[in-house]
Amino acid sequence: MLKKEVEQRNTYKTIDYLQFIIPSLLGILLFVIPISINGEISVTVALLANFIQTLFGETLPYIATFIIFLTAVVSLYTKVFQPKKIINQPFLNKLFNVSWIWQITRALGMIFSVSALFRVGPSAVWSENTGGLLLYDLIPVLFSVFLFAGILLPLLLDFGLLELCGALFTKVMRPLFTLPGRSSIDCLASWLGDGTIGVLLTNKQYEDGYYTKREAAVIGTTFSVVSITFTIVIMSYLELEAYFGSFYLTIVLAGIACALISPRIPPLSRKSNTYIGEVEKEDELIPPGLSSFKWGVNRAVQEAKKVKYSNVIKGGIENVVDMWLGVLPIVMAIGTLALIIAEYTPLFSILGTPFIPLLEIMQIPEAAEASQTMVIGFADMFLPAIIGSGIESEMTRFVIGCLSITQLIYMSEVGGLLLGSKLPVSFLDLVIIFLQRTIISLPIIVLIAHIVF
């Protein structure tokens, strides 16, 4: 197999290399490289999203409510009547034929969005600090970012960039993160794409016998990072665009620290090193005589040659629909419930109380207000930003934003997906890992925040 691929490398033409290089560079420019326009530093995707928000303005809450309403109704119809037109279509089946837990969550999202849009029902649901805040402030941002992220993400994921990065990182995965080399693809898919992509990739390879139970659990809970686009949403919502470089560098450093430590302590270290199947599959090897870079380029070009642009366009549209219909109702439902609890009960204040002296020792301004955001992110990663957006101190908002992303486990998406997959993790595992990541990340984030501010 390796010999065949090496020989095939000699048959590649300039156009084959360009098919890998041009889309990948374009993806990097759109999603990774920050630019400055009118003194505002951001990435191109975020600027495009801002344009859509300005263009559609006050109609976006109505559009979002219609999407959430449609999702809930069609999902319930599919679950009850099992229509063949939906069940026999893999994409539609995955989108609408969900478990009863998610059916109820989508229904709640519909009720909350309608209530907030028309200001009907209990004020606790639609007030400007709960459902109204989500529908008019956060959901339009998500809608706009998802539109461009969904369409343009294939530039990062489908044209060989991950294959090149995977080959380059193969030699560091085992000694640093106790993982096989091929896991770099899963990890990079999460970092560059979305945490859900990483979970799905990991689950598939675990079922196919490439990962042990411990390796699968480590990858699923340590590298299922929210995407760059979600990071942009958090950063924009907290009005920290001017600190894009520092913000993302902090996330990377804190994330690496968690990835180094978490696999070596319980509960992940106690997971069995046995495979789900009887046969262990051999890890990918770099052929003798080839450098990691040359081998990575070879694999990247090979992957790019397989791409059919019609499939890329179709996949991009499906990404957008999946994000709109799959994520918006969940965020509306869980976000509203959590904000009602945060606004009308002392629960998160009580849970965050132990962090007040710690934040004060670390000299974080408005420590009492910030403490409420320390654990609420377990419900949904947007909630710390929502609650912390009213804090005046930029340093404190910086800490809150970075921590909400590096905590990684949030039940509205990645956590729910992990529990729904065959990966060997329990709800208690997720709670412990969430707290571990908080404790590991916080000192690093605070240290960098003091340097930046």
GIRA-V977328 format. One record per helix or strand of 2 or more residues. SS is the DSSP state (a for helix, b for strand). FROM is the first residue (numbers start at 1). LEN is the number of residues. If there is no record, write none. Layout:
SS FROM LEN
SS FROM LEN
//
This chain:
a 2 8
a 14 18
b 34 4
b 40 4
a 44 38
a 84 4
a 90 7
a 100 19
a 123 4
a 131 22
a 154 4
a 161 17
a 183 10
a 195 13
a 213 10
a 228 10
a 241 24
a 268 3
a 292 14
a 309 36
a 347 15
a 367 5
a 376 3
a 383 6
a 394 13
a 414 7
a 427 26
//
